[in-house]
Amino acid sequence: MYLKKRYKFWLGILISGLFFILFIRGIDFREVWKATREANYFFVFLAIIVNIVTFLIRAERWKYLLDPIKRVNFRSLFSAVCIGFMGNSLLPARAGEFIRAYVIGKRENISKTGSFATIVTERLFDGLTLLIMLIVVVSIFPFPTNNSGSYITLDFLRWAIGLTSFFYGVVIVTFILLSWKPRHVWQLMCMTLFRYLPQGLILKIEELYNAFLTGLECLKRGRHMFAITLYSIVLWLVTAFGIYLLFPAFSLELNFLSSVLVMVVVAVIIMLPSSPGFVGTFHLASSETLILLAVNPHIAKTFAIVHHACCIVPMVCLGLFYLMRENISFREIRTSVSQKNTMFERKSDDQPNEVSHANETVMP
C-alpha cells in the first residue's frame, strides 16, 4: 500500500514536471514580468471574489446531495467544502475529496462512506455539465483558421468530447443501476468479483456498499435532481464568468464563450495525476487554450499564472481558516486519508438511528 501511494505521488510529480517544462519552454520572463506589472488588478480582485462565490454555490448544491442522509446546515457545508478544496490544492491525488467527506462526517455524525458517495455524484454532475458546455462551444465557436502553434487543437477537443462522452455514458448507466437495481448489482458482483472471497470479508464489503448507496438517494428524487442540475449549471457559468473578468485585466478582447472554453479545458487536463495545486497541468491548459484563440504566447502564459493564483490562493486561505476554526490538525487529516477504516468505516459505526430519522424528516 505504501509503495502504491508513493507511485501515485511520483507519477503526479512527473506529469506536472513535464507539463511545466512545456509551459515555460520558449518563455521570455522579461515579457511575462512586464505583462504582470501592466495588468489591471482591479479585475483580478473581482475574479477572486467570484471564485469565492463558487464555493458558496458548491455548498448550497451539496445540501441537496446530502439531504436524503441528513439535513446539514449551510455553515457546516461551506467549511467542509473549503477544507476539502484546500486539501486538493496542498495534497496529492485529490485527497481533498476524502477530507471533505471526513470533515462533514465528523461534524454532523453521519456516514463518511455515504457522504463520499454524494461527492462522487457531485463530480458526475460537474463532468456532464462541462461536457455539454464543451460540445456547445466546439459547435458554435469561430476558432481561428490559422495555425496558432498551440498544443490544444480543435481535433484534440473533438477527441476529448468523444472519449469523455463514452466515459460518462458508462458512469451514468452504472449510477442508474446502483440507484434503481442495487440488489441485482450486488448479486452480480458476488457471482463475479467476490466469488472466492471469505464470507466475513464479503459481509464487510456489503456494509460499505449499502452505506455508499445512501449517498445516491438524491438520484431518485425529482426535486433534488432538478436543484442539483440547476446549481451545477449556475456553478460553472459563474466559474466561467470569473475567468471572463480576467480578460480585461490583460486587455484581451475575448467573448464569454472563450472563458467557457478555457474553463473546460483546464477542468479536463487537471484530471490527470499531478502535483499538489495542479502545478504545470493547470498552467499549460490555461495558456495553450488562449494561444489556440490567437492570444500572444507571453500574455497567455502570464494570464495562466494569474488565473492559477486566483483559484488556488483563496481556496487555500479559506481552507486553512476553517481548518483552524474546526480545530482539525493536519495530522488528523493525513490519518483520515491514509487509513481506509477511518474514511470507510463499518455501517455499525455510522449511527443508523440518526440516519433513519433524517430520512424520515426529508421525505416528501
C-alpha positions in Angstrom: 0.0 0.0 0.0 2.8 2.4 0.9 4.6 1.7 -2.4 1.3 2.3 -4.3 0.9 5.7 -2.6 4.5 6.7 -3.4 4.0 5.5 -7.0 0.9 7.8 -7.4 2.8 10.7 -5.8 5.8 10.5 -8.0 3.7 9.9 -11.1 1.9 13.2 -10.4 5.2 15.0 -9.8 6.5 13.6 -13.1 3.4 14.7 -15.1 3.4 18.1 -13.5 7.1 18.5 -14.2 6.6 17.6 -17.9 3.7 20.0 -18.3 5.6 22.7 -16.5 8.6 22.3 -18.8 6.3 22.6 -21.8 4.7 25.7 -20.2 8.0 27.6 -19.7 9.6 26.4 -23.0 10.4 29.5 -25.0 9.1 31.8 -22.4 10.6 35.3 -22.2 10.5 36.1 -18.4 11.0 39.8 -19.1 7.9 39.9 -21.2 6.0 38.0 -18.6 7.1 40.3 -15.9 6.1 43.3 -18.0 2.7 41.9 -18.6 2.3 41.1 -14.9 3.2 44.7 -13.9 0.8 46.2 -16.5 -2.2 44.0 -15.6 -5.3 45.7 -14.2 -5.6 44.1 -10.7 -9.0 45.5 -10.1 -10.4 42.8 -12.4 -8.1 40.2 -10.7 -9.7 41.2 -7.4 -13.2 40.8 -8.9 -12.2 37.4 -10.3 -11.1 36.3 -6.8 -14.4 37.4 -5.3 -16.3 35.4 -8.0 -14.2 32.3 -7.2 -15.2 32.6 -3.6 -18.8 32.8 -4.6 -18.4 29.4 -6.4 -17.6 27.8 -3.0 -20.9 29.2 -1.7 -22.7 27.6 -4.7 -21.0 24.3 -4.2 -22.0 24.3 -0.5 -25.6 25.0 -1.4 -25.7 22.3 -4.1 -24.1 19.8 -1.7 -27.1 20.4 0.7 -29.4 18.7 -1.8 -27.0 15.8 -2.3 -26.8 15.1 1.4 -30.4 15.8 2.1 -31.5 12.1 1.9 -28.9 11.2 4.5 -29.3 14.2 6.8 -30.2 17.8 6.6 -27.0 19.7 7.1 -26.7 23.4 7.9 -25.0 25.7 5.3 -22.2 26.7 7.7 -21.0 23.1 8.1 -21.3 22.5 4.3 -19.3 25.6 3.4 -16.5 24.9 5.9 -16.2 21.3 4.7 -16.1 22.5 1.1 -13.3 25.0 1.8 -11.2 22.5 3.8 -11.7 19.8 1.1 -10.7 22.1 -1.8 -7.7 23.3 0.3 -6.7 19.6 0.5 -6.9 19.3 -3.3 -4.5 22.2 -3.5 -2.0 21.1 -0.9 -2.1 17.3 -1.1 -1.7 14.9 -4.0 -4.2 12.5 -5.6 -7.2 14.8 -4.9 -7.1 13.9 -1.3 -9.4 16.8 -0.6 -12.4 14.8 -1.7 -11.8 12.2 1.1 -11.1 15.0 3.5 -14.4 16.8 2.7 -16.3 13.5 3.4 -14.3 13.1 6.7 -14.9 16.6 7.9 -18.7 16.6 7.2 -19.0 13.1 8.6 -17.2 14.0 11.8 -19.0 17.3 12.3 -22.5 16.0 11.5 -22.1 12.5 12.8 -23.1 10.9 9.5 -21.7 8.1 7.4 -18.4 9.1 5.8 -18.9 6.5 3.1 -22.4 7.9 2.3 -21.1 11.5 2.3 -18.2 10.4 0.0 -20.8 8.9 -2.4 -22.5 12.3 -2.6 -19.2 13.8 -3.7 -18.8 11.1 -6.4 -22.3 12.1 -7.5 -21.4 15.7 -7.5 -18.5 15.0 -9.7 -20.8 13.2 -12.1 -23.0 16.3 -12.4 -19.9 18.5 -12.9 -18.5 16.3 -15.6 -21.8 16.2 -17.5 -22.2 19.9 -17.3 -18.7 20.6 -18.5 -19.1 18.1 -21.3 -22.3 19.7 -22.6 -20.6 23.1 -22.4 -17.6 21.8 -24.4 -19.9 20.4 -27.1 -21.8 23.7 -27.4 -18.6 25.8 -27.6 -16.9 23.5 -30.2 -20.1 23.5 -32.2 -20.6 27.3 -32.4 -17.3 28.9 -31.6 -15.5 30.6 -34.5 -12.0 29.2 -34.0 -9.1 31.0 -35.8 -8.3 29.3 -39.1 -4.6 29.9 -38.9 -2.2 27.5 -37.2 -1.7 29.0 -33.7 1.1 26.6 -32.6 -0.9 25.6 -29.6 -0.7 22.1 -28.1 -4.5 22.3 -27.8 -6.2 21.8 -31.2 -9.7 21.6 -32.5 -9.1 17.9 -33.3 -8.0 17.4 -29.7 -11.2 19.0 -28.4 -13.3 16.7 -30.6 -11.3 13.7 -29.4 -11.9 14.8 -25.8 -15.6 15.1 -26.4 -15.8 11.5 -27.8 -13.7 10.0 -25.0 -15.5 11.8 -22.2 -18.9 11.1 -23.7 -18.2 7.3 -23.7 -16.8 7.5 -20.1 -19.8 9.4 -18.7 -22.2 7.1 -20.6 -20.7 4.2 -18.8 -20.8 6.1 -15.5 -24.5 7.1 -16.0 -25.6 3.5 -16.7 -23.6 2.4 -13.6 -25.3 5.0 -11.4 -28.7 4.2 -12.7 -28.2 0.5 -11.9 -26.9 1.3 -8.5 -29.8 3.6 -7.7 -32.7 1.5 -9.1 -31.4 -2.1 -9.1 -28.9 -2.2 -6.2 -29.7 -5.8 -5.2 -29.2 -7.0 -8.8 -25.8 -5.2 -9.0 -24.8 -6.7 -5.7 -25.7 -10.2 -6.7 -23.8 -9.8 -9.9 -20.7 -8.6 -8.1 -21.0 -11.6 -5.7 -21.1 -14.0 -8.6 -18.1 -12.5 -10.3 -15.8 -10.2 -8.4 -16.4 -11.6 -4.9 -16.9 -15.2 -5.7 -13.8 -16.6 -4.0 -13.6 -14.1 -1.1 -14.2 -15.2 2.5 -17.7 -14.7 3.8 -16.6 -12.3 6.5 -14.9 -10.0 4.1 -18.0 -10.1 1.8 -20.2 -9.0 4.7 -17.9 -6.0 5.4 -17.9 -5.1 1.7 -21.7 -5.3 1.7 -21.9 -2.9 4.6 -19.8 -0.4 2.7 -21.9 -1.0 -0.4 -25.1 -0.2 1.5 -23.6 2.9 3.1 -22.5 4.1 -0.3 -26.0 3.6 -1.7 -27.4 6.1 0.8 -25.3 8.8 -0.9 -27.1 8.1 -4.2 -30.6 8.5 -2.8 -30.8 12.0 -4.3 -30.9 10.5 -7.8 -34.3 9.0 -7.0 -35.9 12.4 -6.1 -37.0 14.7 -8.9 -36.9 17.9 -6.8 -33.4 17.2 -5.7 -32.3 16.3 -9.2 -33.7 19.5 -10.6 -32.0 21.6 -7.9 -28.6 19.8 -8.3 -28.7 20.2 -12.1 -29.6 23.9 -11.8 -26.9 24.6 -9.3 -24.4 22.7 -11.5 -25.2 24.9 -14.5 -25.1 28.1 -12.4 -21.8 27.0 -10.7 -19.9 26.6 -14.0 -21.4 29.7 -15.6 -20.2 31.7 -12.6 -16.8 30.0 -12.7 -16.5 30.9 -16.4 -17.5 34.5 -15.5 -14.6 34.6 -13.1 -12.3 33.8 -16.0 -14.0 36.3 -18.2 -13.2 39.0 -15.7 -9.5 38.3 -16.1 -9.6 39.1 -19.8 -9.8 42.9 -19.4 -7.1 42.6 -16.8 -4.7 41.8 -19.7 -6.6 43.8 -22.4 -7.8 40.7 -24.1 -10.9 41.2 -26.3 -12.4 37.8 -25.9 -16.0 36.9 -25.5 -17.7 34.8 -22.8 -17.5 31.6 -24.8 -13.7 31.9 -24.8 -13.8 31.9 -21.0 -16.0 28.8 -21.1 -13.5 27.0 -23.4 -10.6 27.9 -21.1 -12.6 26.6 -18.0 -13.5 23.3 -19.6 -10.0 22.6 -21.0 -8.4 23.3 -17.6 -11.0 21.2 -15.8 -10.3 18.2 -18.2 -6.5 18.5 -18.1 -6.2 18.8 -14.3 -8.0 15.4 -14.1 -4.6 13.9 -14.9 -2.4 12.9 -12.0 -0.3 15.9 -10.9 1.5 17.6 -8.1 -0.4 19.3 -5.3 -2.0 22.5 -6.6 -2.1 21.2 -10.2 1.2 23.0 -11.0 2.1 22.6 -14.6 -1.1 20.9 -15.8 -3.3 24.0 -14.9 -0.8 26.4 -16.4 -0.3 24.6 -19.7 -4.1 24.0 -20.2 -4.9 27.7 -19.5 -2.2 29.2 -21.6 -2.4 26.8 -24.6 -6.2 27.4 -24.8 -5.6 31.1 -25.1 -2.8 30.5 -27.7 -5.3 28.5 -29.7 -7.5 31.6 -29.6 -4.6 33.6 -31.1 -3.5 35.3 -27.9 0.1 36.4 -27.7 2.0 33.5 -26.0 3.7 35.7 -23.4 0.3 37.3 -22.5 -1.3 33.8 -22.4 1.4 32.4 -20.0 1.1 35.5 -17.7 -2.7 35.0 -17.8 -2.3 31.3 -16.8 -0.1 32.2 -13.8 -2.6 34.8 -12.5 -5.5 32.5 -13.3 -3.9 29.7 -11.3 -3.2 32.1 -8.3 -6.8 33.4 -8.4 -8.1 29.9 -8.0 -5.6 28.4 -5.6 -4.8 31.3 -3.1 -8.4 32.0 -1.9 -9.0 28.2 -1.8 -6.0 27.6 0.5 -6.7 30.7 2.7 -10.3 29.8 3.3 -9.4 26.2 3.9 -6.8 27.0 6.5 -9.1 29.4 8.2 -11.9 26.8 8.6 -9.4 24.1 9.4 -8.3 26.1 12.5 -11.9 27.0 13.2 -13.0 23.4 13.2 -10.0 22.5 15.4 -8.7 19.9 12.9 -5.0 19.3 12.6 -3.0 18.3 9.5 -2.0 15.1 11.3 -5.7 14.2 11.7 -6.3 14.9 8.0 -3.3 12.7 7.0 -4.7 9.9 9.2 -8.2 10.3 7.7 -6.8 9.9 4.1 -4.3 7.1 4.8 -6.5 4.8 6.9 -9.3 3.2 4.9 -11.1 2.2 8.1 -11.3 5.8 9.1 -12.8 7.0 5.9 -15.0 4.0 5.1 -16.0 2.8 8.5 -18.3 -0.1 9.1 -22.0 0.5 8.9 -22.4 -0.2 12.6 -20.4 2.9 13.4 -22.5 5.2 11.2 -25.2 5.9 13.7 -28.0 4.2 11.7 -30.7 5.5 14.0 -29.8 9.1 13.3 -29.7 8.4 9.5 -33.0 6.7 9.5 -34.6 9.6 11.4 -33.1 12.1 9.0 -34.5 10.1 6.1 -38.0 10.3 7.6 -37.8 14.1 8.1 -36.9 14.9 4.4 -39.3 12.5 2.7 -41.8 14.5 0.6 
